Amino acid sequence: MIPEERRRQLLAIVTEHGVATIPQLTEQLGVSHMTVRRDIALLEQGGRVVSVSGGIALPSRMVLDASHETKLGLQPIEKREIAALAAALVEPGELVYLDAGTTTLALAQRLAETERVDVVTNDLAVAAAAGASAAAQVHLLGGRLDAPNQATEGAMAAAAVSQFNIGVAFLSASSFDLRGISVPTDAKAVLKRAVVDHAERVYLLTDSTKYGRVAALRAVALTEFDGLITDSRLPETARAHLAELGLELHVASTPAAEEAAHRAPTTVKGHTA
């Protein structure tokens, strides 16, 4: 069986069962574990499958982004730990861009505890949190309002970004895979692209539950980030690929992820669980 046909059959098995394990695939395809793992690695890098607990699955499709209120209740511990790692990457005197999102909101709250905060953001809640510091300077981008997410977006917001000399940017994502982050609308994509083009350093700031989701539009490739800040539930296959790309990986350890402490450390820069 030629490799392309074998991979088509592998995808058909995953589609039929929802989740497929390595032993299941080796048995049904009649090939070795090593061959199956190579096929999975190629398919995952192309965004065709995603590693999950117990095996592999098809990526989940995201049509609309969840609202700000919904996101606030999701993974609060992970977000606080991720924010702590991110805050340590901010150098004194840097102008910081904080993207819209509840993980960046946790980072804004963390930064507000420091002596000086100089922030650019498109998120109303982030702006208010950063502005809680007496020494804060907060710049809120104009543009079209995305009311459910309490944030601005679109061409006007993107144009405003070009007026700033951003030292470090923290981009959020509701969906990402080994190719990069994707978004449901062009208004979100154009702003994220503008930030990448006008920041000296750019980090992806997101919890691991967003891994393996895809939206309609590809926004920023992983290779355009300096690093990823996430939690220890990110699959080992994704960590290994990040190492190959040379990205820094900063992993927050949380009580809910004690199992990660028993894993062998990966050869990536930054913190390991």
C-alpha positions as a Markdown table, in Angstrom:
| # | Residue | x | y | z |
|---|---|---|---|---|
| 1 | Met | 0.0 | 0.0 | 0.0 |
| 2 | Ile | 1.4 | 3.4 | -1.0 |
| 3 | Pro | 1.8 | 6.0 | 1.8 |
| 4 | Glu | -0.9 | 8.3 | 0.5 |
| 5 | Glu | -3.5 | 5.6 | 0.3 |
| 6 | Arg | -2.5 | 4.4 | 3.8 |
| 7 | Arg | -3.0 | 7.9 | 5.2 |
| 8 | Arg | -6.3 | 8.2 | 3.5 |
| 9 | Gln | -7.4 | 4.9 | 5.2 |
| 10 | Leu | -6.0 | 6.2 | 8.6 |
| 11 | Leu | -8.2 | 9.3 | 8.2 |
| 12 | Ala | -11.2 | 7.2 | 7.3 |
| 13 | Ile | -10.7 | 5.1 | 10.5 |
| 14 | Val | -10.5 | 8.2 | 12.7 |
| 15 | Thr | -13.5 | 9.7 | 11.0 |
| 16 | Glu | -15.5 | 6.5 | 11.6 |
| 17 | His | -14.6 | 6.0 | 15.2 |
| 18 | Gly | -14.1 | 9.6 | 16.4 |
| 19 | Val | -10.9 | 8.7 | 18.2 |
| 20 | Ala | -8.4 | 6.0 | 17.2 |
| 21 | Thr | -5.5 | 4.5 | 19.2 |
| 22 | Ile | -2.0 | 3.6 | 17.8 |
| 23 | Pro | -2.7 | -0.2 | 18.4 |
| 24 | Gln | -6.1 | 0.1 | 16.6 |
| 25 | Leu | -4.4 | 1.8 | 13.6 |
| 26 | Thr | -1.5 | -0.7 | 13.4 |
| 27 | Glu | -3.9 | -3.6 | 13.4 |
| 28 | Gln | -6.3 | -2.2 | 10.8 |
| 29 | Leu | -3.7 | -0.9 | 8.5 |
| 30 | Gly | -1.3 | -3.9 | 8.9 |
| 31 | Val | 1.8 | -1.8 | 9.5 |
| 32 | Ser | 4.3 | -1.1 | 12.3 |
| 33 | His | 3.8 | 1.3 | 15.2 |
| 34 | Met | 6.7 | 3.4 | 13.8 |
| 35 | Thr | 5.0 | 3.7 | 10.4 |
| 36 | Val | 1.7 | 4.8 | 12.0 |
| 37 | Arg | 3.5 | 7.3 | 14.2 |
| 38 | Arg | 5.3 | 8.8 | 11.2 |
| 39 | Asp | 1.9 | 9.1 | 9.3 |
| 40 | Ile | 0.3 | 10.7 | 12.4 |
| 41 | Ala | 3.2 | 13.2 | 12.7 |
| 42 | Leu | 2.8 | 14.3 | 9.0 |
| 43 | Leu | -1.0 | 14.5 | 9.3 |
| 44 | Glu | -0.9 | 16.5 | 12.5 |
| 45 | Gln | 1.6 | 19.0 | 11.1 |
| 46 | Gly | -0.8 | 19.5 | 8.2 |
| 47 | Gly | -3.7 | 20.0 | 10.5 |
| 48 | Arg | -5.5 | 16.9 | 9.4 |
| 49 | Val | -5.6 | 15.1 | 12.8 |
| 50 | Val | -4.8 | 16.2 | 16.4 |
| 51 | Ser | -3.4 | 14.2 | 19.4 |
| 52 | Val | -5.9 | 13.7 | 22.2 |
| 53 | Ser | -6.0 | 11.7 | 25.4 |
| 54 | Gly | -6.0 | 8.1 | 24.3 |
| 55 | Gly | -5.1 | 8.5 | 20.7 |
| 56 | Ile | -5.8 | 10.9 | 17.8 |
| 57 | Ala | -9.0 | 12.6 | 16.5 |
| 58 | Leu | -10.1 | 15.0 | 13.8 |
| 59 | Pro | -9.7 | 18.7 | 14.6 |
| 60 | Ser | -12.8 | 20.3 | 16.0 |
| 61 | Arg | -14.3 | 23.2 | 14.0 |
| 62 | Met | -15.1 | 26.5 | 15.6 |
| 63 | Val | -17.7 | 28.7 | 13.8 |
| 64 | Leu | -18.2 | 31.5 | 16.4 |
| 65 | Asp | -16.0 | 32.6 | 19.2 |
| 66 | Ala | -17.4 | 32.2 | 22.8 |
| 67 | Ser | -18.4 | 35.3 | 24.6 |
| 68 | His | -16.3 | 37.1 | 27.2 |
| 69 | Glu | -18.6 | 36.0 | 30.1 |
| 70 | Thr | -18.4 | 32.3 | 29.0 |
| 71 | Lys | -14.6 | 32.4 | 28.8 |
| 72 | Leu | -14.3 | 33.9 | 32.2 |
| 73 | Gly | -15.4 | 30.6 | 33.8 |
| 74 | Leu | -13.1 | 28.4 | 31.8 |
| 75 | Gln | -9.7 | 27.1 | 33.1 |
| 76 | Pro | -9.2 | 30.0 | 35.7 |
| 77 | Ile | -6.3 | 28.3 | 37.5 |
| 78 | Glu | -4.5 | 27.6 | 34.2 |
| 79 | Lys | -5.0 | 31.2 | 33.1 |
| 80 | Arg | -3.5 | 32.6 | 36.3 |
| 81 | Glu | -0.5 | 30.4 | 36.1 |
| 82 | Ile | 0.0 | 31.2 | 32.4 |
| 83 | Ala | -0.2 | 34.9 | 33.2 |
| 84 | Ala | 2.5 | 34.6 | 35.9 |
| 85 | Leu | 4.9 | 33.1 | 33.3 |
| 86 | Ala | 4.0 | 35.7 | 30.8 |
| 87 | Ala | 4.5 | 38.6 | 33.2 |
| 88 | Ala | 8.1 | 37.4 | 33.9 |
| 89 | Leu | 8.9 | 37.9 | 30.2 |
| 90 | Val | 8.0 | 41.6 | 30.2 |
| 91 | Glu | 11.1 | 43.8 | 30.4 |
| 92 | Pro | 11.2 | 47.0 | 32.4 |
| 93 | Gly | 9.9 | 50.0 | 30.4 |
| 94 | Glu | 8.5 | 47.9 | 27.6 |
| 95 | Leu | 5.3 | 48.8 | 25.8 |
| 96 | Val | 3.2 | 45.7 | 26.0 |
| 97 | Tyr | 0.4 | 44.7 | 23.6 |
| 98 | Leu | -2.4 | 42.6 | 25.2 |
| 99 | Asp | -4.8 | 40.9 | 22.8 |
| 100 | Ala | -8.5 | 40.4 | 23.6 |
| 101 | Gly | -9.2 | 37.5 | 25.9 |
| 102 | Thr | -9.6 | 36.2 | 29.4 |
| 103 | Thr | -6.0 | 34.8 | 29.6 |
| 104 | Thr | -4.6 | 38.3 | 28.6 |
| 105 | Leu | -7.0 | 39.7 | 31.2 |
| 106 | Ala | -5.3 | 37.6 | 33.9 |
| 107 | Leu | -2.0 | 38.9 | 32.6 |
| 108 | Ala | -3.3 | 42.5 | 32.8 |
| 109 | Gln | -4.3 | 42.0 | 36.4 |
| 110 | Arg | -0.8 | 40.6 | 37.1 |
| 111 | Leu | 1.0 | 43.5 | 35.5 |
| 112 | Ala | -1.2 | 46.0 | 37.4 |
| 113 | Glu | 0.5 | 44.8 | 40.5 |
| 114 | Thr | 3.9 | 46.0 | 39.3 |
| 115 | Glu | 5.3 | 49.5 | 39.6 |
| 116 | Arg | 4.6 | 50.6 | 36.0 |
| 117 | Val | 2.3 | 49.4 | 33.3 |
| 118 | Asp | 2.4 | 50.6 | 29.7 |
| 119 | Val | -0.2 | 48.7 | 27.7 |
| 120 | Val | -1.8 | 48.8 | 24.3 |
| 121 | Thr | -5.0 | 46.7 | 24.0 |
| 122 | Asn | -8.2 | 46.2 | 22.0 |
| 123 | Asp | -10.0 | 44.7 | 25.0 |
| 124 | Leu | -12.1 | 46.9 | 27.2 |
| 125 | Ala | -11.8 | 44.6 | 30.3 |
| 126 | Val | -8.1 | 44.3 | 29.8 |
| 127 | Ala | -7.8 | 48.1 | 29.6 |
| 128 | Ala | -9.8 | 48.5 | 32.8 |
| 129 | Ala | -7.7 | 45.9 | 34.6 |
| 130 | Ala | -4.4 | 47.4 | 33.5 |
| 131 | Gly | -5.6 | 50.9 | 34.4 |
| 132 | Ala | -6.1 | 49.8 | 38.0 |
| 133 | Ser | -2.4 | 50.5 | 38.5 |
| 134 | Ala | -1.8 | 54.1 | 39.6 |
| 135 | Ala | 1.3 | 54.2 | 37.4 |
| 136 | Ala | -0.5 | 52.8 | 34.3 |
| 137 | Gln | -0.5 | 54.2 | 30.9 |
| 138 | Val | -3.2 | 52.4 | 28.8 |
| 139 | His | -3.9 | 52.9 | 25.1 |
| 140 | Leu | -7.2 | 51.5 | 23.9 |
| 141 | Leu | -7.5 | 50.8 | 20.2 |
| 142 | Gly | -10.5 | 52.1 | 18.3 |
| 143 | Gly | -12.4 | 50.2 | 15.7 |
| 144 | Arg | -15.5 | 48.1 | 15.3 |
| 145 | Leu | -16.8 | 46.7 | 18.6 |
| 146 | Asp | -17.2 | 43.0 | 19.0 |
| 147 | Ala | -19.8 | 43.3 | 21.8 |
| 148 | Pro | -19.8 | 39.6 | 23.0 |
| 149 | Asn | -16.0 | 39.8 | 23.5 |
| 150 | Gln | -15.9 | 43.4 | 24.8 |
| 151 | Ala | -13.2 | 44.2 | 22.3 |
| 152 | Thr | -12.5 | 46.2 | 19.1 |
| 153 | Glu | -11.4 | 44.7 | 15.8 |
| 154 | Gly | -11.0 | 45.3 | 12.1 |
| 155 | Ala | -9.1 | 47.6 | 9.8 |
| 156 | Met | -9.3 | 50.7 | 12.1 |
| 157 | Ala | -7.9 | 48.9 | 15.0 |
| 158 | Ala | -5.2 | 47.4 | 12.8 |
| 159 | Ala | -4.2 | 50.8 | 11.4 |
| 160 | Ala | -3.9 | 52.2 | 15.0 |
| 161 | Val | -1.4 | 49.5 | 15.9 |
| 162 | Ser | 1.1 | 50.9 | 13.5 |
| 163 | Gln | 1.4 | 54.1 | 15.6 |
| 164 | Phe | 3.1 | 52.2 | 18.5 |
| 165 | Asn | 6.6 | 50.8 | 19.0 |
| 166 | Ile | 5.5 | 47.6 | 20.7 |
| 167 | Gly | 8.2 | 45.8 | 22.7 |
| 168 | Val | 6.4 | 42.5 | 23.4 |
| 169 | Ala | 2.9 | 41.3 | 22.3 |
| 170 | Phe | 0.8 | 38.6 | 23.8 |
| 171 | Leu | -1.7 | 37.2 | 21.3 |
| 172 | Ser | -4.6 | 35.1 | 22.4 |
| 173 | Ala | -6.3 | 32.3 | 20.4 |
| 174 | Ser | -9.5 | 30.3 | 20.6 |
| 175 | Ser | -8.1 | 27.8 | 18.2 |
| 176 | Phe | -4.6 | 26.7 | 17.2 |
| 177 | Asp | -2.8 | 23.7 | 15.8 |
| 178 | Leu | 0.7 | 22.9 | 14.6 |
| 179 | Arg | 0.2 | 25.3 | 11.6 |
| 180 | Gly | -0.7 | 28.3 | 13.8 |
| 181 | Ile | -3.7 | 30.2 | 15.0 |
| 182 | Ser | -7.0 | 30.5 | 13.2 |
| 183 | Val | -10.0 | 32.9 | 13.6 |
| 184 | Pro | -13.6 | 32.9 | 12.6 |
| 185 | Thr | -13.6 | 36.4 | 11.0 |
| 186 | Asp | -11.4 | 38.6 | 8.8 |
| 187 | Ala | -11.8 | 41.5 | 11.3 |
| 188 | Lys | -9.9 | 39.4 | 13.9 |
| 189 | Ala | -7.3 | 38.2 | 11.5 |
| 190 | Val | -6.3 | 41.6 | 10.2 |
| 191 | Leu | -5.7 | 42.9 | 13.7 |
| 192 | Lys | -3.6 | 40.0 | 14.8 |
| 193 | Arg | -1.5 | 40.3 | 11.6 |
| 194 | Ala | -0.9 | 44.0 | 12.3 |
| 195 | Val | 0.3 | 43.2 | 15.8 |
| 196 | Val | 2.8 | 40.6 | 14.5 |
| 197 | Asp | 4.1 | 43.2 | 12.0 |
| 198 | His | 4.6 | 45.9 | 14.6 |
| 199 | Ala | 6.0 | 44.1 | 17.6 |
| 200 | Glu | 9.6 | 43.2 | 18.4 |
| 201 | Arg | 8.6 | 39.9 | 20.2 |
| 202 | Val | 5.4 | 38.0 | 19.9 |
| 203 | Tyr | 4.1 | 35.2 | 22.2 |
| 204 | Leu | 1.0 | 33.1 | 21.8 |
| 205 | Leu | -0.8 | 33.1 | 25.2 |
| 206 | Thr | -3.4 | 30.3 | 25.5 |
| 207 | Asp | -4.4 | 27.3 | 27.5 |
| 208 | Ser | -4.1 | 23.9 | 26.0 |
| 209 | Thr | -7.8 | 23.3 | 25.5 |
| 210 | Lys | -7.6 | 25.5 | 22.4 |
| 211 | Tyr | -5.1 | 23.1 | 20.7 |
| 212 | Gly | -6.7 | 21.0 | 17.9 |
| 213 | Arg | -9.4 | 23.5 | 17.1 |
| 214 | Val | -9.6 | 25.2 | 13.8 |
| 215 | Ala | -11.6 | 28.2 | 12.6 |
| 216 | Ala | -12.3 | 29.4 | 9.1 |
| 217 | Leu | -9.4 | 31.7 | 8.6 |
| 218 | Arg | -5.7 | 31.1 | 9.2 |
| 219 | Ala | -4.3 | 34.2 | 11.0 |
| 220 | Val | -0.7 | 33.7 | 12.2 |
| 221 | Ala | 1.7 | 30.8 | 11.6 |
| 222 | Leu | 3.5 | 29.3 | 14.6 |
| 223 | Thr | 6.8 | 30.2 | 13.0 |
| 224 | Glu | 5.9 | 33.9 | 13.4 |
| 225 | Phe | 5.8 | 33.6 | 17.2 |
| 226 | Asp | 8.9 | 33.8 | 19.5 |
| 227 | Gly | 7.2 | 31.4 | 21.8 |
| 228 | Leu | 4.1 | 29.7 | 23.3 |
| 229 | Ile | 2.9 | 30.1 | 26.9 |
| 230 | Thr | 0.4 | 27.4 | 27.9 |
| 231 | Asp | -0.3 | 24.7 | 30.4 |
| 232 | Ser | 1.1 | 21.2 | 30.9 |
| 233 | Arg | -1.8 | 19.4 | 29.1 |
| 234 | Leu | -0.4 | 20.4 | 25.7 |
| 235 | Pro | 0.2 | 17.0 | 23.9 |
| 236 | Glu | 3.8 | 15.8 | 23.6 |
| 237 | Thr | 3.6 | 15.7 | 19.8 |
| 238 | Ala | 2.9 | 19.5 | 19.8 |
| 239 | Arg | 5.8 | 20.1 | 22.2 |
| 240 | Ala | 8.2 | 18.2 | 20.0 |
| 241 | His | 7.1 | 20.1 | 16.9 |
| 242 | Leu | 7.6 | 23.4 | 18.7 |
| 243 | Ala | 11.1 | 22.3 | 19.6 |
| 244 | Glu | 11.8 | 21.6 | 15.9 |
| 245 | Leu | 10.6 | 25.0 | 15.0 |
| 246 | Gly | 12.9 | 26.6 | 17.6 |
| 247 | Leu | 10.1 | 28.3 | 19.6 |
| 248 | Glu | 10.3 | 28.9 | 23.3 |
| 249 | Leu | 7.8 | 26.8 | 25.2 |
| 250 | His | 6.8 | 28.1 | 28.6 |
| 251 | Val | 4.6 | 25.6 | 30.4 |
| 252 | Ala | 2.6 | 26.4 | 33.5 |
| 253 | Ser | 2.2 | 23.6 | 36.1 |
| 254 | Thr | -1.2 | 23.4 | 37.8 |
| 255 | Pro | -2.6 | 21.0 | 40.4 |
| 256 | Ala | -5.0 | 19.6 | 37.8 |
| 257 | Ala | -2.0 | 18.5 | 35.7 |
| 258 | Glu | 0.0 | 16.5 | 38.2 |
| 259 | Glu | 0.4 | 13.7 | 35.7 |
| 260 | Ala | 2.5 | 16.0 | 33.6 |
| 261 | Ala | 5.2 | 16.0 | 36.3 |
| 262 | His | 6.0 | 12.4 | 35.5 |
| 263 | Arg | 6.6 | 13.0 | 31.9 |
| 264 | Ala | 10.2 | 13.2 | 30.5 |
| 265 | Pro | 11.2 | 16.8 | 29.9 |
| 266 | Thr | 11.2 | 18.0 | 26.3 |
| 267 | Thr | 14.0 | 19.7 | 24.6 |
| 268 | Val | 12.5 | 23.1 | 24.3 |
| 269 | Lys | 13.4 | 26.4 | 25.8 |
| 270 | Gly | 11.6 | 27.9 | 28.8 |
| 271 | His | 9.8 | 26.1 | 31.7 |
| 272 | Thr | 8.7 | 22.5 | 31.8 |
| 273 | Ala | 6.0 | 21.1 | 33.9 |
